[in-house]
Amino acid sequence: MDLKDKVVLVTGSTRGIGAATALAFAKAGSRVILHGRHPLGEDIKDRLTAVNARYAFLTADLANPTALKQFAKDAWDQYGQIDVVVNNAGINNDKLLVSMNQADFDSVINVNLRSPFLLTQALLKKMYKQQHGCFINLASVVGLHGNIGQANYAASKAGIIGLTKTTAREGALRGIRCNAIAPGMIQSDMTAALSSRAQQQILNQIPANRFGTVNEVAQTAVFLAQNDYITGQTIVVDGGMTI
């Protein structure tokens, strides 16, 4: 897919991987729809302006199915089409399994798995009519091998991988692709808050001997959008952590 003038929707794009992904598509010439629960920060606006981005910004609580339905309509109405959807919005609420209550579990599942399902469902119907489209879902290496204290998060990301494969199979009938990206340890506020000892323990598990960057994940999303013969795959971006 030639990304010039295409419309790309990126959920959870006010910071981190989402913001980097929106910027990467803007640099590729796409029109970008950013999303967040709170207003877009001036720093992100400045970065978008610096690359002459053509963009819109919408707020919505994707954990609310009614709000999500309206968000899907509003996003499509911005430009009358959507060519690429990046389901990036996500949360975590970490606790050991024996301490995790149903509300802890449901809160993460609702945002990380149910909202991508509902958004994909709403926009897939419209993409069927235009006979093309691409979904990119943010999974995690935790969805591949689990992690202590993250039963809810791991379940949501494993579910994303299953949703990706099914969307790819069904979408292929109408020229629509779907892939997932499973990042490993990416530089973020969370990793910066870790002690040097904790960081070193994690680095010891990564053959590349460094954390990844949000830009490396963003460039993977751009690549997946451009390559029309990749679908149903989960691309692991983890410096070799899972090998």
N, C-alpha and C positions, 0 to 999 in steps of 0.2 A: 504494500500500500504506500503510495506517495502521500506523505503527511501534509504537504502544503495545502492550506485552506481547509483541511479536514477539521471536524469539531471533536474535541477530546474532553470528556468529563472525568475529573479526578476527585473522588471523595476524600475527605480528611486531608485537605491540601493546604492548610494554613501553616504547617511547619513540617520538619523532618522529611521523610521519604516522599510524602504527598506533595509538599511544596517543591522539592527538587524535581519530581516527576512532571508537575505542571510546567515548570520552567524549561525542562528538557524538550517537551513537546512544543512549547512556544518558540524556542530557538529553532525547531525543525519547520516552523512556518504554520503550525496549527493554530486554530482558534480554540481557546481553552476556557472551560467552565470549572472554576474552583469551588470548593464547598467546605464549610466548617460550621461548627455550632456557635462560634463567636465571630465578631467582625474581623475582617482581614487586616493584619498588622501593617503598619507603615513600612516596615523593613521588607516585607514580601511585595508590597506595591512598588517600592523603589526598584527591587530586582526585576520585576516584570516590566517596568517602564524602561529599564536599562537595556532590555533585549527587544524593545518595541513590540511587546506582547499585545495581542488582541484577546481580551479576556472579559469574562463576566464572573460575578461572585454571588453565590446563593447560600443562605443559611438554612439549616434544617436539622432537627433531631431525628436521626435515622433509626433510633430505637423505637420511635413511634410510627406504627404502620400507616396511620392516616396522614401524618406529616410527610412520610416517605413517598406516599402515592402522589401527593401534591408536588413534592420536590421533583419527582420524575417528570411530571407534566411541565413544570416550570423550566426545567433544564432543557427539555426538547424544544419548548417554545422559544428559547433564547435565539436559536438560529434556524429552527425548522428542520433540524437533523442532528444526529449524534453518530459519529463514525467509530469512536473508540471510547470504551468505558474502563476506567481503572478503579476497581473496588479496593480502596486502600484504607478507608476509615476503620479504626479498631481501638479496642481498649483492653486493659488487663486488670485483673482483681485477684492477685495471687494469694493462695492459702494452701496449706497442706490438705490433702483429700479428706482426712478425718475431721478437719475444722471447717470445711467449706459447706455452707448451707445452700439451699436451693436458690435463694435470691442472688448469691454470689455467682452461682453457675449460670443462671438465666441471664443475668445482666451482660455477661460476656458473650454468650451464645446469641443473644438478641442483636447486638451490634455487629459482632464479627462474622456471623453466619446467616442469621435470618435477614438482616438488611441487604447483604449482597444478593441473596436469593430473590427478595422482593423487588429490588431495583433491576436485577437482570430480567426477571419475569416481565416487569412493566415495559422495559425498553426493547426486549427481544421481539415483542409483538410488533413494535414499530419498525425495527430493523428488518423483519421479515418482508415488509412492504418495499423497503429500499434495496433488498437483496444483497446487502453487504453489511459488515460490521465486525468489531473485534472487542472482546472482553479480556481484561487482564486482572486477575485476582491476586491480592497479596496474601500468601500463606506464610509459612515459617518453617524453619528446620524443626521447631518444636512439634509441629504437626506430623513430622516424619518419624521422630524417635521419642517424643514425650519429654517431660521435664518435671523434676520434683517441685511441687507447689504450684503447678500450672495445669491441673486437670481440665479446668474449664477452657483455658486458652488453647491448650493442645487439642482438645476435642473440637473447638471451633475451627482451628486451622487444618486439622485433618478433614473436617467436613468441607472446607473450602476446596480442598484437592478433589474430593468426590464430586462436588458441585461443578467444578471446572471440567472434569472428564465428561460428565453427562451433558453439560451445556455444549461442549465441543461436538459430541455425537449428534445431538438434536439440531444444533445450529448449522452443521455442515450441509444439511439438506437445503439450506437457503443461502449458502455462501458466507456464513458467519463463523468466526473462529473464537476459541477461548483457551487461554493458557493461564498458568499460575507462576508466581515467583515466590521462592522460599528463601528469604534472607536469613543469614546467620547472625553473628554479632556485628552490629552496625554502630558506628560512632554516633553517640547521642547524649542527651543530658543524663540518661540512665547510666550509660557506661562511664561517663565522666565522673559520676558520683561514687563509683566503686573505688575501694582502696587499691593502692598499687599492688598489694599482695593478691587481691581478688582478680585484678586485671591480668596479672601474670599467670595465675592459675588457668584462666580462660585462654590466654594466648598459647599456653602449652598444648592446648587441644587443637590449635589451628595451624596446619602446615605452612600457611602463608605468613604466619607470625605477626599478624596485625589485624585490627578490626577493619571491616569494610566501611565504605562511605555511602552516604545517601545518593550521591551522584552515580555510583556504580550500579545501584539498584535502579535508579531512574533510567540510565542508558539501556539497561536490560529491557525495561518496559518499551522504550522506543524501538529497540530491535525487534521485539515480538510483534509490535504493531506493524512494522514494515515488512516482515517476512510472511508472505501469504501461504506458505506451505508448512507452517508450524502450527499445530493445534492439538489440544488435549494434553499438553506437556506441563510438567512442573520443573522450572529452571531453578536450580539451587545456586545461590550467590552467597557462599560462606567461606571462601578461602580454603576449602578442603576439609572443613570441620567435621563433616559427616562421613568421610571416606574411612 
